[in-house]
Amino acid sequence: MKEQSKEKGAELVETAFVILLFIILVLGVFEFGRAYNIYQNITSAARDGARFAVAPQKGGTLNYPNKDTEVKPLIEGFLQSANLDPSAASINILTAQNVDPSLNCTPCPSGGCPCGTTVTVSYPFSFLFFGNLTISTSVTMRNEA
């Protein structure tokens, strides 16, 4: 009888520790799921922006879209449709002409085309308990001729 009184309440303490660990595990899975969802959305936005930037405009002419007035708003619209704040995102659109203006990228020269567009999107993410993180992705596509 005396041994039972020494262990009285031990199950309650063990249960409290297990529940605490379980809650931390569930919150961690939830938070990393949110971070992965943001990563997928900004990757899709960068991919759509790069695809739009390298495709010639309608009418068959090799007139590529303007990166600041046409491509960036497209990426921002995608982010907004994914419930992400476009003003918090850092969007960088880099074309081959930005790197080397002497490249004749419209149309791409034949054989080993260095011409293309790289879209980089970064978005801040704040964990509930772990601090802040900047999620970043980059997509490169070559110009179509």
GURO-200461 format. One record per residue: residue number from 1; residue in three letters; chain; x, y, z of N, C-alpha, C in turn. Coordinates in steps of 0.1 Angstrom, whole numbers, always signed. Each point is the difference from the previous one (the first is absolute). Example, Ala and Ser with C-alpha at 12.3 -4.5 7.8 and 13.67 -1.06 7.14 Angstrom:
2
<pos = 1; code = ALA; unit = A; n_xx = +132; n_yy = -57; n_zz = +78; ca_xx = -9; ca_yy = +12; ca_zz = +0; c_xx = +9; c_yy = +12; c_zz = +0>
<pos = 2; code = SER; unit = A; n_xx = -4; n_yy = +11; n_zz = -7; ca_xx = +9; ca_yy = +11; ca_zz = +0; c_xx = -8; c_yy = +11; c_zz = +8>
This chain:
145
<pos = 1; code = MET; unit = A; n_xx = +8; n_yy = -12; n_zz = +0; ca_xx = -8; ca_yy = +12; ca_zz = +0; c_xx = +9; c_yy = +13; c_zz = +0>
<pos = 2; code = LYS; unit = A; n_xx = +11; n_yy = -1; n_zz = +7; ca_xx = +8; ca_yy = +12; ca_zz = +1; c_xx = +7; c_yy = +3; c_zz = -14>
<pos = 3; code = GLU; unit = A; n_xx = +3; n_yy = -10; n_zz = -7; ca_xx = +7; ca_yy = +2; ca_zz = -13; c_xx = -10; c_yy = +7; c_zz = -10>
<pos = 4; code = GLN; unit = A; n_xx = -13; n_yy = -4; n_zz = +1; ca_xx = -9; ca_yy = +7; ca_zz = -9; c_xx = -2; c_yy = +15; c_zz = +3>
<pos = 5; code = SER; unit = A; n_xx = +1; n_yy = +4; n_zz = +12; ca_xx = -1; ca_yy = +14; ca_zz = +3; c_xx = +12; c_yy = +8; c_zz = -5>
<pos = 6; code = LYS; unit = A; n_xx = +12; n_yy = -6; n_zz = -1; ca_xx = +11; ca_yy = +7; ca_zz = -6; c_xx = -1; c_yy = +2; c_zz = -15>
<pos = 7; code = GLU; unit = A; n_xx = -7; n_yy = -8; n_zz = -7; ca_xx = -2; ca_yy = +1; ca_zz = -14; c_xx = -12; c_yy = +7; c_zz = -4>
<pos = 8; code = LYS; unit = A; n_xx = -8; n_yy = +4; n_zz = +9; ca_xx = -13; ca_yy = +7; ca_zz = -3; c_xx = +3; c_yy = +13; c_zz = -7>
<pos = 9; code = GLY; unit = A; n_xx = -7; n_yy = +2; n_zz = -12; ca_xx = +2; ca_yy = +12; ca_zz = -7; c_xx = +11; c_yy = -1; c_zz = -11>
<pos = 10; code = ALA; unit = A; n_xx = +8; n_yy = -11; n_zz = +0; ca_xx = +11; ca_yy = -1; ca_zz = -10; c_xx = -5; c_yy = -1; c_zz = -14>
<pos = 11; code = GLU; unit = A; n_xx = -12; n_yy = -6; n_zz = -2; ca_xx = -6; ca_yy = -1; ca_zz = -13; c_xx = -4; c_yy = +14; c_zz = -5>
<pos = 12; code = LEU; unit = A; n_xx = -4; n_yy = +8; n_zz = +9; ca_xx = -4; ca_yy = +14; ca_zz = -4; c_xx = +12; c_yy = +8; c_zz = -4>
<pos = 13; code = VAL; unit = A; n_xx = +11; n_yy = -1; n_zz = +6; ca_xx = +12; ca_yy = +7; ca_zz = -4; c_xx = +5; c_yy = -5; c_zz = -13>
<pos = 14; code = GLU; unit = A; n_xx = +0; n_yy = -14; n_zz = -2; ca_xx = +4; ca_yy = -5; ca_zz = -13; c_xx = -9; c_yy = +4; c_zz = -11>
<pos = 15; code = THR; unit = A; n_xx = -13; n_yy = +0; n_zz = +2; ca_xx = -9; ca_yy = +4; ca_zz = -10; c_xx = +2; c_yy = +15; c_zz = -4>
<pos = 16; code = ALA; unit = A; n_xx = +3; n_yy = +8; n_zz = +10; ca_xx = +2; ca_yy = +14; ca_zz = -2; c_xx = +13; c_yy = +2; c_zz = -9>
<pos = 17; code = PHE; unit = A; n_xx = +10; n_yy = -7; n_zz = +2; ca_xx = +12; ca_yy = +0; ca_zz = -8; c_xx = -3; c_yy = -5; c_zz = -15>
<pos = 18; code = VAL; unit = A; n_xx = -7; n_yy = -10; n_zz = -1; ca_xx = -3; ca_yy = -6; ca_zz = -13; c_xx = -9; c_yy = +10; c_zz = -8>
<pos = 19; code = ILE; unit = A; n_xx = -10; n_yy = +5; n_zz = +7; ca_xx = -9; ca_yy = +10; ca_zz = -7; c_xx = +8; c_yy = +12; c_zz = -5>
<pos = 20; code = LEU; unit = A; n_xx = +9; n_yy = +5; n_zz = +9; ca_xx = +8; ca_yy = +12; ca_zz = -4; c_xx = +8; c_yy = -4; c_zz = -12>
<pos = 21; code = LEU; unit = A; n_xx = +7; n_yy = -11; n_zz = -1; ca_xx = +8; ca_yy = -4; ca_zz = -11; c_xx = -9; c_yy = -2; c_zz = -13>
<pos = 22; code = PHE; unit = A; n_xx = -11; n_yy = -5; n_zz = +2; ca_xx = -9; ca_yy = -2; ca_zz = -11; c_xx = -5; c_yy = +13; c_zz = -6>
<pos = 23; code = ILE; unit = A; n_xx = -3; n_yy = +10; n_zz = +9; ca_xx = -5; ca_yy = +13; ca_zz = -5; c_xx = +12; c_yy = +7; c_zz = -7>
<pos = 24; code = ILE; unit = A; n_xx = +12; n_yy = -1; n_zz = +5; ca_xx = +11; ca_yy = +6; ca_zz = -7; c_xx = +2; c_yy = -6; c_zz = -14>
<pos = 25; code = LEU; unit = A; n_xx = -1; n_yy = -14; n_zz = +0; ca_xx = +2; ca_yy = -7; ca_zz = -13; c_xx = -11; c_yy = +5; c_zz = -10>
<pos = 26; code = VAL; unit = A; n_xx = -13; n_yy = +1; n_zz = +4; ca_xx = -10; ca_yy = +4; ca_zz = -9; c_xx = +2; c_yy = +14; c_zz = -4>
<pos = 27; code = LEU; unit = A; n_xx = +3; n_yy = +9; n_zz = +8; ca_xx = +3; ca_yy = +14; ca_zz = -4; c_xx = +12; c_yy = +1; c_zz = -9>
<pos = 28; code = GLY; unit = A; n_xx = +10; n_yy = -8; n_zz = +2; ca_xx = +11; ca_yy = +0; ca_zz = -9; c_xx = -4; c_yy = -5; c_zz = -14>
<pos = 29; code = VAL; unit = A; n_xx = -7; n_yy = -10; n_zz = -1; ca_xx = -5; ca_yy = -5; ca_zz = -13; c_xx = -9; c_yy = +10; c_zz = -7>
<pos = 30; code = PHE; unit = A; n_xx = -8; n_yy = +7; n_zz = +8; ca_xx = -9; ca_yy = +10; ca_zz = -6; c_xx = +8; c_yy = +12; c_zz = -5>
<pos = 31; code = GLU; unit = A; n_xx = +10; n_yy = +4; n_zz = +8; ca_xx = +8; ca_yy = +12; ca_zz = -4; c_xx = +9; c_yy = -3; c_zz = -13>
<pos = 32; code = PHE; unit = A; n_xx = +6; n_yy = -12; n_zz = +0; ca_xx = +8; ca_yy = -4; ca_zz = -12; c_xx = -9; c_yy = -2; c_zz = -12>
<pos = 33; code = GLY; unit = A; n_xx = -12; n_yy = -4; n_zz = +2; ca_xx = -10; ca_yy = -2; ca_zz = -11; c_xx = -3; c_yy = +14; c_zz = -6>
<pos = 34; code = ARG; unit = A; n_xx = -2; n_yy = +10; n_zz = +9; ca_xx = -2; ca_yy = +14; ca_zz = -5; c_xx = +12; c_yy = +5; c_zz = -7>
<pos = 35; code = ALA; unit = A; n_xx = +12; n_yy = -2; n_zz = +5; ca_xx = +12; ca_yy = +4; ca_zz = -7; c_xx = +1; c_yy = -6; c_zz = -14>
<pos = 36; code = TYR; unit = A; n_xx = -3; n_yy = -13; n_zz = -1; ca_xx = +1; ca_yy = -8; ca_zz = -13; c_xx = -11; c_yy = +5; c_zz = -9>
<pos = 37; code = ASN; unit = A; n_xx = -11; n_yy = +4; n_zz = +5; ca_xx = -11; ca_yy = +5; ca_zz = -9; c_xx = +4; c_yy = +13; c_zz = -6>
<pos = 38; code = ILE; unit = A; n_xx = +6; n_yy = +9; n_zz = +8; ca_xx = +5; ca_yy = +13; ca_zz = -5; c_xx = +11; c_yy = -3; c_zz = -10>
<pos = 39; code = TYR; unit = A; n_xx = +9; n_yy = -9; n_zz = +2; ca_xx = +11; ca_yy = -3; ca_zz = -9; c_xx = -6; c_yy = -5; c_zz = -14>
<pos = 40; code = GLN; unit = A; n_xx = -10; n_yy = -9; n_zz = +1; ca_xx = -7; ca_yy = -4; ca_zz = -12; c_xx = -6; c_yy = +11; c_zz = -8>
<pos = 41; code = ASN; unit = A; n_xx = -7; n_yy = +9; n_zz = +7; ca_xx = -7; ca_yy = +11; ca_zz = -6; c_xx = +10; c_yy = +10; c_zz = -7>
<pos = 42; code = ILE; unit = A; n_xx = +11; n_yy = +3; n_zz = +7; ca_xx = +9; ca_yy = +10; ca_zz = -6; c_xx = +8; c_yy = -7; c_zz = -12>
<pos = 43; code = THR; unit = A; n_xx = +2; n_yy = -13; n_zz = +1; ca_xx = +6; ca_yy = -7; ca_zz = -11; c_xx = -9; c_yy = +0; c_zz = -12>
<pos = 44; code = SER; unit = A; n_xx = -13; n_yy = -2; n_zz = +2; ca_xx = -9; ca_yy = +1; ca_zz = -11; c_xx = -1; c_yy = +14; c_zz = -6>
<pos = 45; code = ALA; unit = A; n_xx = +0; n_yy = +10; n_zz = +9; ca_xx = -1; ca_yy = +14; ca_zz = -5; c_xx = +13; c_yy = +3; c_zz = -8>
<pos = 46; code = ALA; unit = A; n_xx = +12; n_yy = -4; n_zz = +4; ca_xx = +12; ca_yy = +2; ca_zz = -7; c_xx = +0; c_yy = -7; c_zz = -13>
<pos = 47; code = ARG; unit = A; n_xx = -5; n_yy = -12; n_zz = +0; ca_xx = -1; ca_yy = -8; ca_zz = -13; c_xx = -9; c_yy = +6; c_zz = -10>
<pos = 48; code = ASP; unit = A; n_xx = -12; n_yy = +5; n_zz = +5; ca_xx = -9; ca_yy = +6; ca_zz = -10; c_xx = +6; c_yy = +13; c_zz = -5>
<pos = 49; code = GLY; unit = A; n_xx = +6; n_yy = +8; n_zz = +9; ca_xx = +6; ca_yy = +12; ca_zz = -5; c_xx = +11; c_yy = -2; c_zz = -10>
<pos = 50; code = ALA; unit = A; n_xx = +9; n_yy = -10; n_zz = +3; ca_xx = +11; ca_yy = -3; ca_zz = -10; c_xx = -6; c_yy = -5; c_zz = -13>
<pos = 51; code = ARG; unit = A; n_xx = -10; n_yy = -9; n_zz = +1; ca_xx = -6; ca_yy = -5; ca_zz = -13; c_xx = -6; c_yy = +12; c_zz = -8>
<pos = 52; code = PHE; unit = A; n_xx = -7; n_yy = +9; n_zz = +7; ca_xx = -6; ca_yy = +11; ca_zz = -7; c_xx = +11; c_yy = +9; c_zz = -6>
<pos = 53; code = ALA; unit = A; n_xx = +11; n_yy = +2; n_zz = +7; ca_xx = +11; ca_yy = +9; ca_zz = -4; c_xx = +7; c_yy = -5; c_zz = -12>
<pos = 54; code = VAL; unit = A; n_xx = +1; n_yy = -13; n_zz = -2; ca_xx = +8; ca_yy = -5; ca_zz = -11; c_xx = -8; c_yy = -3; c_zz = -13>
<pos = 55; code = ALA; unit = A; n_xx = -13; n_yy = +0; n_zz = +2; ca_xx = -9; ca_yy = -3; ca_zz = -12; c_xx = -2; c_yy = +13; c_zz = -8>
<pos = 56; code = PRO; unit = A; n_xx = +2; n_yy = -1; n_zz = -13; ca_xx = -3; ca_yy = +11; ca_zz = -9; c_xx = -15; c_yy = +4; c_zz = +1>
<pos = 57; code = GLN; unit = A; n_xx = -2; n_yy = +13; n_zz = -2; ca_xx = -14; ca_yy = +5; ca_zz = +1; c_xx = -8; c_yy = -5; c_zz = -12>
<pos = 58; code = LYS; unit = A; n_xx = -13; n_yy = +3; n_zz = +1; ca_xx = -10; ca_yy = -5; ca_zz = -10; c_xx = +4; c_yy = +7; c_zz = -14>
<pos = 59; code = GLY; unit = A; n_xx = -4; n_yy = -6; n_zz = -10; ca_xx = +2; ca_yy = +5; ca_zz = -13; c_xx = +12; c_yy = -5; c_zz = -8>
<pos = 60; code = GLY; unit = A; n_xx = +7; n_yy = -9; n_zz = +7; ca_xx = +12; ca_yy = -6; ca_zz = -7; c_xx = +12; c_yy = +9; c_zz = +1>
<pos = 61; code = THR; unit = A; n_xx = +0; n_yy = +12; n_zz = +5; ca_xx = +12; ca_yy = +8; ca_zz = +1; c_xx = +9; c_yy = -4; c_zz = +12>
<pos = 62; code = LEU; unit = A; n_xx = +12; n_yy = +2; n_zz = -1; ca_xx = +9; ca_yy = -4; ca_zz = +11; c_xx = +2; c_yy = +13; c_zz = +9>
<pos = 63; code = ASN; unit = A; n_xx = -11; n_yy = +4; n_zz = +6; ca_xx = -1; ca_yy = +11; ca_zz = +8; c_xx = -3; c_yy = -5; c_zz = +14>
<pos = 64; code = TYR; unit = A; n_xx = +10; n_yy = -1; n_zz = +9; ca_xx = -1; ca_yy = -6; ca_zz = +13; c_xx = -7; c_yy = +10; c_zz = +10>
<pos = 65; code = PRO; unit = A; n_xx = -7; n_yy = -5; n_zz = +10; ca_xx = -7; ca_yy = +10; ca_zz = +9; c_xx = +10; c_yy = +7; c_zz = +9>
<pos = 66; code = ASN; unit = A; n_xx = -4; n_yy = +12; n_zz = +4; ca_xx = +8; ca_yy = +9; ca_zz = +9; c_xx = +0; c_yy = -6; c_zz = +14>
<pos = 67; code = LYS; unit = A; n_xx = +12; n_yy = -2; n_zz = +6; ca_xx = +1; ca_yy = -7; ca_zz = +12; c_xx = -7; c_yy = +8; c_zz = +12>
<pos = 68; code = ASP; unit = A; n_xx = +1; n_yy = +13; n_zz = -1; ca_xx = -6; ca_yy = +9; ca_zz = +11; c_xx = -15; c_yy = +2; c_zz = -1>
<pos = 69; code = THR; unit = A; n_xx = -4; n_yy = +2; n_zz = -12; ca_xx = -15; ca_yy = +4; ca_zz = -2; c_xx = -9; c_yy = -12; c_zz = -3>
<pos = 70; code = GLU; unit = A; n_xx = +6; n_yy = -11; n_zz = -4; ca_xx = -9; ca_yy = -11; ca_zz = -4; c_xx = +3; c_yy = -13; c_zz = +8>
<pos = 71; code = VAL; unit = A; n_xx = +13; n_yy = -3; n_zz = +2; ca_xx = +4; ca_yy = -13; ca_zz = +7; c_xx = -2; c_yy = +2; c_zz = +15>
<pos = 72; code = LYS; unit = A; n_xx = +5; n_yy = +10; n_zz = +6; ca_xx = -1; ca_yy = +2; ca_zz = +15; c_xx = -15; c_yy = +1; c_zz = +4>
<pos = 73; code = PRO; unit = A; n_xx = -9; n_yy = +7; n_zz = -6; ca_xx = -14; ca_yy = +0; ca_zz = +4; c_xx = -6; c_yy = -14; c_zz = -1>
<pos = 74; code = LEU; unit = A; n_xx = +4; n_yy = -8; n_zz = -10; ca_xx = -5; ca_yy = -14; ca_zz = -1; c_xx = +4; c_yy = -8; c_zz = +12>
<pos = 75; code = ILE; unit = A; n_xx = +13; n_yy = +1; n_zz = +4; ca_xx = +5; ca_yy = -7; ca_zz = +12; c_xx = -8; c_yy = +4; c_zz = +12>
<pos = 76; code = GLU; unit = A; n_xx = -1; n_yy = +14; n_zz = +2; ca_xx = -7; ca_yy = +5; ca_zz = +11; c_xx = -15; c_yy = -5; c_zz = +1>
<pos = 77; code = GLY; unit = A; n_xx = -6; n_yy = +0; n_zz = -12; ca_xx = -14; ca_yy = -5; ca_zz = +0; c_xx = -1; c_yy = -15; c_zz = +4>
<pos = 78; code = PHE; unit = A; n_xx = +10; n_yy = -8; n_zz = -4; ca_xx = +0; ca_yy = -14; ca_zz = +4; c_xx = +2; c_yy = -1; c_zz = +15>
<pos = 79; code = LEU; unit = A; n_xx = +9; n_yy = +8; n_zz = +6; ca_xx = +2; ca_yy = +0; ca_zz = +14; c_xx = -13; c_yy = +4; c_zz = +8>
<pos = 80; code = GLN; unit = A; n_xx = -6; n_yy = +10; n_zz = -5; ca_xx = -13; ca_yy = +5; ca_zz = +6; c_xx = -11; c_yy = -11; c_zz = -1>
<pos = 81; code = SER; unit = A; n_xx = +0; n_yy = -7; n_zz = -11; ca_xx = -11; ca_yy = -11; ca_zz = -1; c_xx = +4; c_yy = -12; c_zz = +10>
<pos = 82; code = ALA; unit = A; n_xx = +12; n_yy = -1; n_zz = +4; ca_xx = +4; ca_yy = -10; ca_zz = +10; c_xx = -1; c_yy = +5; c_zz = +14>
<pos = 83; code = ASN; unit = A; n_xx = -6; n_yy = +12; n_zz = +2; ca_xx = -1; ca_yy = +6; ca_zz = +13; c_xx = +13; c_yy = +4; c_zz = +6>
<pos = 84; code = LEU; unit = A; n_xx = +10; n_yy = +4; n_zz = -8; ca_xx = +12; ca_yy = +5; ca_zz = +5; c_xx = +1; c_yy = +14; c_zz = -3>
<pos = 85; code = ASP; unit = A; n_xx = +6; n_yy = +8; n_zz = +8; ca_xx = +1; ca_yy = +15; ca_zz = -2; c_xx = +11; c_yy = +3; c_zz = -10>
<pos = 86; code = PRO; unit = A; n_xx = -4; n_yy = +5; n_zz = -12; ca_xx = +10; ca_yy = +2; ca_zz = -10; c_xx = +10; c_yy = +11; c_zz = +4>
<pos = 87; code = SER; unit = A; n_xx = -4; n_yy = +10; n_zz = +8; ca_xx = +9; ca_yy = +10; ca_zz = +5; c_xx = +11; c_yy = -5; c_zz = +9>
<pos = 88; code = ALA; unit = A; n_xx = -2; n_yy = -12; n_zz = +6; ca_xx = +10; ca_yy = -5; ca_zz = +9; c_xx = +10; c_yy = -9; c_zz = -8>
<pos = 89; code = ALA; unit = A; n_xx = -4; n_yy = -3; n_zz = -12; ca_xx = +9; ca_yy = -9; ca_zz = -8; c_xx = +11; c_yy = +9; c_zz = -7>
<pos = 90; code = SER; unit = A; n_xx = +12; n_yy = -6; n_zz = -1; ca_xx = +11; ca_yy = +6; ca_zz = -8; c_xx = +0; c_yy = -7; c_zz = -13>
<pos = 91; code = ILE; unit = A; n_xx = -2; n_yy = +7; n_zz = -11; ca_xx = -1; ca_yy = -6; ca_zz = -14; c_xx = +12; c_yy = +6; c_zz = -8>
<pos = 92; code = ASN; unit = A; n_xx = +8; n_yy = -9; n_zz = -5; ca_xx = +12; ca_yy = +5; ca_zz = -8; c_xx = -1; c_yy = -8; c_zz = -14>
<pos = 93; code = ILE; unit = A; n_xx = -1; n_yy = +8; n_zz = -11; ca_xx = -1; ca_yy = -6; ca_zz = -13; c_xx = +13; c_yy = +4; c_zz = -7>
<pos = 94; code = LEU; unit = A; n_xx = +7; n_yy = -10; n_zz = -4; ca_xx = +13; ca_yy = +3; ca_zz = -7; c_xx = +0; c_yy = -7; c_zz = -14>
<pos = 95; code = THR; unit = A; n_xx = +1; n_yy = +8; n_zz = -10; ca_xx = +1; ca_yy = -5; ca_zz = -13; c_xx = +15; c_yy = +0; c_zz = -5>
<pos = 96; code = ALA; unit = A; n_xx = +2; n_yy = -7; n_zz = -11; ca_xx = +14; ca_yy = -1; ca_zz = -5; c_xx = +5; c_yy = +14; c_zz = -4>
<pos = 97; code = GLN; unit = A; n_xx = -9; n_yy = +9; n_zz = -5; ca_xx = +4; ca_yy = +13; ca_zz = -4; c_xx = +4; c_yy = +8; c_zz = +12>
<pos = 98; code = ASN; unit = A; n_xx = -5; n_yy = -3; n_zz = +12; ca_xx = +5; ca_yy = +7; ca_zz = +12; c_xx = +14; c_yy = -4; c_zz = +3>
<pos = 99; code = VAL; unit = A; n_xx = +4; n_yy = -12; n_zz = -2; ca_xx = +13; ca_yy = -5; ca_zz = +3; c_xx = +10; c_yy = +5; c_zz = -10>
<pos = 100; code = ASP; unit = A; n_xx = -3; n_yy = -1; n_zz = -13; ca_xx = +9; ca_yy = +4; ca_zz = -11; c_xx = -8; c_yy = +6; c_zz = -11>
<pos = 101; code = PRO; unit = A; n_xx = -1; n_yy = +13; n_zz = -1; ca_xx = -8; ca_yy = +7; ca_zz = -10; c_xx = +4; c_yy = -3; c_zz = -14>
<pos = 102; code = SER; unit = A; n_xx = +12; n_yy = -5; n_zz = -2; ca_xx = +5; ca_yy = -3; ca_zz = -14; c_xx = -6; c_yy = -13; c_zz = -5>
<pos = 103; code = LEU; unit = A; n_xx = -6; n_yy = -8; n_zz = +8; ca_xx = -7; ca_yy = -12; ca_zz = -5; c_xx = -12; c_yy = +4; c_zz = -8>
<pos = 104; code = ASN; unit = A; n_xx = +0; n_yy = -7; n_zz = -12; ca_xx = -12; ca_yy = +2; ca_zz = -8; c_xx = -10; c_yy = -11; c_zz = +3>
<pos = 105; code = CYS; unit = A; n_xx = -9; n_yy = +3; n_zz = +9; ca_xx = -8; ca_yy = -11; ca_zz = +5; c_xx = -14; c_yy = +0; c_zz = -6>
<pos = 106; code = THR; unit = A; n_xx = -2; n_yy = +9; n_zz = -10; ca_xx = -14; ca_yy = +0; ca_zz = -6; c_xx = +2; c_yy = -1; c_zz = -15>
<pos = 107; code = PRO; unit = A; n_xx = -1; n_yy = -11; n_zz = -7; ca_xx = -2; ca_yy = -13; ca_zz = +6; c_xx = +13; c_yy = -6; c_zz = +5>
<pos = 108; code = CYS; unit = A; n_xx = -1; n_yy = -11; n_zz = +7; ca_xx = +12; ca_yy = -7; ca_zz = +5; c_xx = +9; c_yy = -4; c_zz = -12>
<pos = 109; code = PRO; unit = A; n_xx = +13; n_yy = +2; n_zz = +2; ca_xx = +9; ca_yy = -5; ca_zz = -11; c_xx = +0; c_yy = -15; c_zz = +0>
<pos = 110; code = SER; unit = A; n_xx = +3; n_yy = -6; n_zz = -11; ca_xx = -1; ca_yy = -14; ca_zz = -1; c_xx = +13; c_yy = -6; c_zz = +7>
<pos = 111; code = GLY; unit = A; n_xx = -2; n_yy = -12; n_zz = +6; ca_xx = +11; ca_yy = -7; ca_zz = +7; c_xx = +3; c_yy = +6; c_zz = +13>
<pos = 112; code = GLY; unit = A; n_xx = -2; n_yy = -7; n_zz = +11; ca_xx = +4; ca_yy = +4; ca_zz = +13; c_xx = -5; c_yy = +13; c_zz = +4>
<pos = 113; code = CYS; unit = A; n_xx = -13; n_yy = +2; n_zz = +2; ca_xx = -6; ca_yy = +12; ca_zz = +3; c_xx = +1; c_yy = +5; c_zz = +14>
<pos = 114; code = PRO; unit = A; n_xx = +8; n_yy = +11; n_zz = +3; ca_xx = +1; ca_yy = +5; ca_zz = +13; c_xx = -11; c_yy = +9; c_zz = +5>
<pos = 115; code = CYS; unit = A; n_xx = -10; n_yy = +1; n_zz = -9; ca_xx = -11; ca_yy = +10; ca_zz = +2; c_xx = -11; c_yy = -6; c_zz = +8>
<pos = 116; code = GLY; unit = A; n_xx = -4; n_yy = +6; n_zz = +10; ca_xx = -12; ca_yy = -5; ca_zz = +8; c_xx = -3; c_yy = +10; c_zz = +11>
<pos = 117; code = THR; unit = A; n_xx = -9; n_yy = -4; n_zz = +8; ca_xx = -4; ca_yy = +8; ca_zz = +11; c_xx = +0; c_yy = -8; c_zz = +13>
<pos = 118; code = THR; unit = A; n_xx = +5; n_yy = +6; n_zz = +11; ca_xx = +0; ca_yy = -6; ca_zz = +13; c_xx = -8; c_yy = +9; c_zz = +9>
<pos = 119; code = VAL; unit = A; n_xx = -10; n_yy = -7; n_zz = +6; ca_xx = -9; ca_yy = +7; ca_zz = +10; c_xx = +3; c_yy = -6; c_zz = +14>
<pos = 120; code = THR; unit = A; n_xx = +3; n_yy = +9; n_zz = +9; ca_xx = +3; ca_yy = -3; ca_zz = +14; c_xx = -11; c_yy = +6; c_zz = +9>
<pos = 121; code = VAL; unit = A; n_xx = -7; n_yy = -8; n_zz = +8; ca_xx = -10; ca_yy = +5; ca_zz = +9; c_xx = +4; c_yy = -4; c_zz = +14>
<pos = 122; code = SER; unit = A; n_xx = +0; n_yy = +10; n_zz = +9; ca_xx = +3; ca_yy = -3; ca_zz = +14; c_xx = -12; c_yy = +5; c_zz = +8>
<pos = 123; code = TYR; unit = A; n_xx = -3; n_yy = -7; n_zz = +11; ca_xx = -12; ca_yy = +3; ca_zz = +8; c_xx = +3; c_yy = -2; c_zz = +15>
<pos = 124; code = PRO; unit = A; n_xx = -2; n_yy = +9; n_zz = +8; ca_xx = +2; ca_yy = -2; ca_zz = +15; c_xx = -10; c_yy = -9; c_zz = +6>
<pos = 125; code = PHE; unit = A; n_xx = +5; n_yy = -8; n_zz = +9; ca_xx = -9; ca_yy = -10; ca_zz = +7; c_xx = +3; c_yy = +1; c_zz = +15>
<pos = 126; code = SER; unit = A; n_xx = -10; n_yy = +1; n_zz = +8; ca_xx = +2; ca_yy = +1; ca_zz = +15; c_xx = -6; c_yy = -12; c_zz = +6>
<pos = 127; code = PHE; unit = A; n_xx = +9; n_yy = -9; n_zz = +6; ca_xx = -5; ca_yy = -11; ca_zz = +8; c_xx = -7; c_yy = +5; c_zz = +13>
<pos = 128; code = LEU; unit = A; n_xx = -9; n_yy = -8; n_zz = +6; ca_xx = -6; ca_yy = +5; ca_zz = +12; c_xx = +10; c_yy = +0; c_zz = +12>
<pos = 129; code = PHE; unit = A; n_xx = +9; n_yy = -9; n_zz = +0; ca_xx = +9; ca_yy = -1; ca_zz = +12; c_xx = +15; c_yy = +0; c_zz = -4>
<pos = 130; code = PHE; unit = A; n_xx = +3; n_yy = -2; n_zz = -12; ca_xx = +14; ca_yy = -2; ca_zz = -4; c_xx = +7; c_yy = +12; c_zz = -6>
<pos = 131; code = GLY; unit = A; n_xx = -7; n_yy = +11; n_zz = -3; ca_xx = +7; ca_yy = +11; ca_zz = -6; c_xx = -4; c_yy = +2; c_zz = -14>
<pos = 132; code = ASN; unit = A; n_xx = +8; n_yy = +8; n_zz = -7; ca_xx = -4; ca_yy = +4; ca_zz = -14; c_xx = +9; c_yy = -8; c_zz = -10>
<pos = 133; code = LEU; unit = A; n_xx = -5; n_yy = -1; n_zz = -12; ca_xx = +7; ca_yy = -6; ca_zz = -11; c_xx = -3; c_yy = +6; c_zz = -13>
<pos = 134; code = THR; unit = A; n_xx = +9; n_yy = +2; n_zz = -9; ca_xx = -3; ca_yy = +5; ca_zz = -14; c_xx = +0; c_yy = -12; c_zz = -9>
<pos = 135; code = ILE; unit = A; n_xx = -11; n_yy = -3; n_zz = -6; ca_xx = -2; ca_yy = -11; ca_zz = -10; c_xx = +3; c_yy = +6; c_zz = -14>
<pos = 136; code = SER; unit = A; n_xx = +9; n_yy = -6; n_zz = -7; ca_xx = +4; ca_yy = +5; ca_zz = -13; c_xx = +0; c_yy = -11; c_zz = -10>
<pos = 137; code = THR; unit = A; n_xx = -3; n_yy = +4; n_zz = -13; ca_xx = +0; ca_yy = -10; ca_zz = -11; c_xx = +5; c_yy = +8; c_zz = -12>
<pos = 138; code = SER; unit = A; n_xx = +5; n_yy = -8; n_zz = -10; ca_xx = +5; ca_yy = +6; ca_zz = -12; c_xx = -3; c_yy = -9; c_zz = -12>
<pos = 139; code = VAL; unit = A; n_xx = -5; n_yy = +6; n_zz = -11; ca_xx = -4; ca_yy = -8; ca_zz = -12; c_xx = +7; c_yy = +7; c_zz = -12>
<pos = 140; code = THR; unit = A; n_xx = +6; n_yy = -9; n_zz = -8; ca_xx = +6; ca_yy = +6; ca_zz = -12; c_xx = -6; c_yy = -8; c_zz = -12>
<pos = 141; code = MET; unit = A; n_xx = -4; n_yy = +8; n_zz = -10; ca_xx = -5; ca_yy = -5; ca_zz = -13; c_xx = +7; c_yy = +7; c_zz = -11>
<pos = 142; code = ARG; unit = A; n_xx = +2; n_yy = -8; n_zz = -11; ca_xx = +6; ca_yy = +6; ca_zz = -12; c_xx = -10; c_yy = +7; c_zz = -9>
<pos = 143; code = ASN; unit = A; n_xx = +4; n_yy = +10; n_zz = -8; ca_xx = -9; ca_yy = +6; ca_zz = -9; c_xx = -5; c_yy = -9; c_zz = -11>
<pos = 144; code = GLU; unit = A; n_xx = -12; n_yy = +1; n_zz = -3; ca_xx = -5; ca_yy = -7; ca_zz = -12; c_xx = +1; c_yy = +8; c_zz = -12>
<pos = 145; code = ALA; unit = A; n_xx = +2; n_yy = -6; n_zz = -11; ca_xx = +1; ca_yy = +7; ca_zz = -13; c_xx = -11; c_yy = -4; c_zz = -9>
